[in-house]
Amino acid sequence: MPVRHFLTLQDLTPAELHQILGRAAELKAEHRRRHYPSRFPNHVLGMIFEKSSTRTRISFEAGMAQMGGHAMFLAPKDTQLGRGEPIEDSARVLSSMVDIIMIRTFGHDRVERFAAFSSVPVINALTDDFHPCQLLADIQTYIEHRGSIAGKVVTWIGDGNNMCQTYIQAARQFDFELRIACPEGFEPREDLVQANRSRVSILRDPREAARDAHLIATDVWASMGHENEILERRRAFRGYQINRELLSVAASDALYMHCLPAHREEEITADLMEDSASVIWDEAENRLHSQKALIEFLLNARD
């Protein structure tokens, strides 16, 4: 059987994605009971970080330990990848020694090339184009608070970045309408929008995009790699903020999410971050449970 990878949401069928999220809910219940069966003893997860992270490293490392395995952190300075070794060579060697690999990197082509030469499952833990692991956590969070997201209206506020582009894929895989509110010049990839134009629309007015929405999501205005554009982006994104005024036009039971880290009073107000009704902290924790379910799915598919 060919090795299964998770480079985008489209690598799994909608049924498989729902299977993983159902399993994530079971694993979360186990976590609450502090019950950790050793499902993958002596299994090793290789973690390649070419971009820094907090939640990604902790969730993958803790998750692998809770399943009885081990996670190995590999930064560029610790590997020959950081000294120019071809990705194909690193993939062949590393995959001969570990059981599963996650990569957090820049260009999406890097994770695609690595997966093409890997003999074990590869997980995209973030590229400049996509962040599928975060969307698993986001959808898990919506389901546990509001039930199925199918047929709902989801609004993305802000940059057409990797999170926005993954929401576009999620609209197809989880069957919802996506409205993207972004300033001109900061749109997501046109090919993704066109391939999903029956579900995805781009608007300039955040209030129009948020009207009657069931979920509103955002991210920082300047992601990693755009630090030198902060002042320009602050000007461009002024008004593209999740706040109480924006929520007032959404559905009465609307949820709002942020993948973190957040810049309070820029893309989201501090009072919403600290509100007792916020699900952002559930969203962050669910990275642990959805990724454990994903690892389990991929390792079982390999066996």
C-alpha positions in Angstrom: 0.0 0.0 0.0 1.4 3.5 -0.9 2.5 5.6 2.0 -0.1 8.2 3.0 1.0 11.7 3.7 -0.8 14.8 5.0 0.5 17.8 3.1 -2.9 19.5 2.6 -6.5 18.7 3.7 -7.0 17.3 0.2 -4.7 14.4 0.9 -7.6 12.9 2.9 -11.2 12.3 1.9 -14.0 14.2 3.8 -14.9 10.8 5.4 -11.3 10.3 6.6 -11.1 13.8 8.0 -14.3 13.3 9.9 -13.0 10.0 11.2 -9.9 11.7 12.5 -11.9 14.4 14.2 -14.2 11.9 15.8 -11.1 10.1 17.1 -9.6 13.4 18.3 -12.7 13.9 20.5 -12.1 10.4 22.0 -8.5 11.2 22.6 -9.4 14.5 24.3 -11.7 12.6 26.7 -8.8 10.2 27.5 -6.6 13.3 28.1 -9.1 14.6 30.6 -9.0 11.3 32.5 -5.2 11.2 32.3 -5.5 7.9 30.5 -2.7 7.3 28.0 -2.5 3.8 26.5 0.9 3.1 24.9 -0.3 2.8 21.4 3.0 3.3 19.6 5.8 2.1 21.8 9.3 2.6 20.4 7.9 4.6 17.5 9.9 7.8 16.6 8.5 11.0 15.2 11.1 13.1 13.4 10.3 16.8 13.7 12.0 19.1 11.2 11.7 22.8 12.1 12.9 25.3 9.5 10.4 27.8 11.0 10.1 28.4 14.7 7.1 27.4 16.7 5.6 27.1 20.2 2.3 25.2 19.8 3.4 23.0 16.9 6.5 21.6 18.8 4.7 21.1 22.1 1.6 19.5 20.6 3.5 17.0 18.5 6.2 16.2 21.1 3.7 15.8 23.9 1.3 13.8 21.7 3.9 11.3 20.7 5.0 10.9 24.3 1.4 10.3 25.4 1.1 7.5 22.8 4.2 5.8 24.1 6.6 7.0 21.4 9.4 9.6 21.1 9.7 12.8 19.2 13.1 14.0 17.9 13.5 17.8 17.4 15.6 18.8 14.4 16.5 22.4 13.8 18.3 23.6 10.6 21.6 24.1 12.6 21.4 20.5 13.8 21.0 18.8 10.4 22.7 18.7 7.1 19.6 20.2 5.6 20.7 23.4 7.1 24.0 23.1 5.3 22.6 22.5 1.8 22.1 18.7 1.7 19.5 17.9 -1.0 16.0 17.4 0.4 15.7 14.1 -1.4 18.8 12.7 0.3 17.7 13.8 3.8 14.2 12.3 3.1 15.7 8.9 2.2 18.0 8.7 5.2 15.7 10.1 7.9 12.7 8.0 6.8 14.8 4.9 7.0 15.4 5.5 10.7 12.1 7.0 12.0 8.4 6.0 11.7 6.8 9.3 10.8 8.0 12.8 10.0 6.5 16.3 10.4 8.0 19.4 8.7 7.5 23.1 9.4 9.1 25.0 6.6 8.8 27.8 4.0 8.0 26.9 0.4 5.3 24.2 0.0 7.5 22.5 -2.6 10.0 21.6 0.1 7.5 19.4 2.0 6.2 17.9 -1.3 9.8 17.0 -2.4 10.5 15.5 1.0 7.4 13.4 0.9 8.1 12.2 -2.6 11.3 10.5 -1.3 10.1 9.5 2.1 9.3 5.9 2.9 7.2 6.9 6.0 4.3 9.3 6.4 5.1 13.0 6.2 2.9 15.7 7.9 2.9 19.3 6.9 3.1 21.2 10.1 3.1 24.5 8.2 4.3 25.9 4.9 3.9 29.3 3.4 0.9 28.0 1.5 -1.0 25.8 3.9 -1.5 24.9 7.6 -3.7 21.8 7.6 -3.0 20.7 11.1 -4.4 24.0 12.4 -7.6 23.5 10.4 -8.1 20.1 12.0 -8.0 21.8 15.4 -10.3 24.6 14.3 -12.9 22.3 12.9 -12.7 20.0 15.9 -13.3 23.1 18.1 -16.3 24.2 16.1 -17.8 20.7 16.2 -17.4 20.3 20.0 -19.1 23.6 20.6 -21.7 23.9 17.9 -22.0 20.5 16.1 -21.5 20.0 12.3 -20.0 22.9 10.4 -21.6 21.6 7.1 -23.8 24.3 5.6 -22.5 27.0 7.9 -21.1 30.4 6.9 -17.4 30.9 7.9 -15.7 34.3 7.6 -12.0 34.9 7.3 -10.8 38.4 8.3 -7.4 39.6 7.3 -4.5 38.4 5.2 -5.0 35.8 2.4 -2.2 33.8 4.0 -1.6 30.1 4.5 -4.4 29.9 7.1 -6.8 31.6 4.7 -5.8 29.3 1.9 -6.3 26.2 4.1 -9.8 27.5 5.0 -10.5 27.5 1.3 -9.7 23.8 1.1 -11.6 23.2 4.3 -14.7 24.8 2.7 -14.8 22.0 0.2 -13.8 19.2 2.5 -16.2 20.1 5.3 -18.9 21.6 3.1 -19.3 25.2 4.3 -19.5 28.7 2.7 -16.4 30.8 3.1 -16.3 34.6 2.9 -12.9 36.2 2.9 -12.6 39.9 3.9 -9.2 41.3 2.9 -7.8 44.5 1.6 -6.8 44.7 -2.1 -3.4 43.2 -2.8 -3.6 40.7 0.1 -5.9 38.1 -1.5 -5.3 34.3 -1.3 -4.0 32.5 -4.4 -6.3 33.0 -7.3 -6.2 29.4 -8.5 -7.5 28.2 -5.1 -10.3 30.8 -5.2 -11.3 29.9 -8.7 -11.2 26.1 -8.0 -13.6 26.7 -5.1 -15.6 29.6 -6.5 -19.0 28.0 -5.7 -18.1 28.1 -2.0 -15.7 31.0 -1.7 -16.1 34.7 -2.1 -13.8 37.7 -1.5 -15.1 40.9 -0.1 -13.6 44.2 1.0 -16.0 45.1 3.8 -15.5 43.0 7.0 -19.0 43.7 8.2 -20.5 42.5 5.0 -18.4 39.3 5.2 -19.3 38.7 8.9 -23.1 39.3 8.5 -24.9 36.2 9.9 -21.6 34.2 10.0 -21.4 31.2 12.3 -17.6 31.3 12.6 -15.2 34.2 12.3 -11.5 33.5 12.1 -8.3 35.6 11.8 -4.5 35.5 12.1 -1.8 38.1 12.6 -1.5 40.8 9.9 2.2 40.1 9.4 3.1 36.4 9.4 6.7 35.0 9.6 8.6 36.3 6.7 6.7 39.6 6.5 8.2 41.2 9.6 9.7 44.0 7.4 6.2 44.9 6.2 4.7 45.5 9.6 4.0 49.3 9.2 2.6 48.9 5.7 0.4 46.0 6.8 -0.9 47.9 9.8 -2.1 50.6 7.5 -3.6 48.2 5.0 -5.4 46.1 7.6 -6.8 48.9 9.7 -10.4 48.0 10.1 -9.9 44.3 9.5 -10.2 43.4 13.2 -12.4 41.0 15.1 -14.1 43.1 17.8 -17.5 43.3 19.4 -18.9 45.6 16.7 -18.0 43.0 14.1 -19.5 40.2 16.1 -22.7 42.1 16.5 -23.6 41.5 12.8 -22.7 37.8 13.0 -25.1 35.0 14.0 -26.2 35.1 17.6 -24.2 32.0 18.5 -21.2 32.8 16.3 -17.8 31.6 17.5 -14.5 33.4 16.8 -11.1 31.9 16.5 -7.4 32.8 16.2 -4.6 30.3 15.5 -2.2 32.2 17.8 0.1 33.9 18.6 -2.2 37.0 18.7 -1.3 40.7 18.6 -4.0 42.1 20.8 -5.6 45.3 19.6 -4.4 44.6 16.0 -6.3 41.7 14.4 -8.4 41.0 17.5 -9.2 43.0 20.6 -7.9 42.1 24.0 -11.3 41.9 25.6 -12.3 39.1 23.1 -9.1 37.2 23.8 -9.9 37.3 27.5 -13.6 36.7 27.3 -14.8 33.7 29.3 -16.8 32.6 26.2 -13.7 32.5 24.0 -12.9 29.1 22.4 -9.4 30.2 21.3 -7.8 28.3 24.1 -9.8 25.1 23.3 -8.7 25.7 19.7 -5.1 25.8 20.8 -5.4 22.7 23.0 -7.1 20.8 20.2 -3.9 20.8 18.2 -2.7 18.1 20.6 -5.7 15.9 20.2 -6.3 16.3 16.4 -2.6 15.7 15.7 -2.6 12.5 17.8 -5.5 11.3 15.9 -3.8 12.2 12.6 -0.6 10.4 13.7 -2.6 7.3 14.7 -4.4 7.3 11.3 -1.2 7.6 9.3 0.7 5.0 11.2 -2.2 2.5 11.1 -2.6 3.2 7.3 1.1 2.4 6.9 0.7 -0.9 8.8 
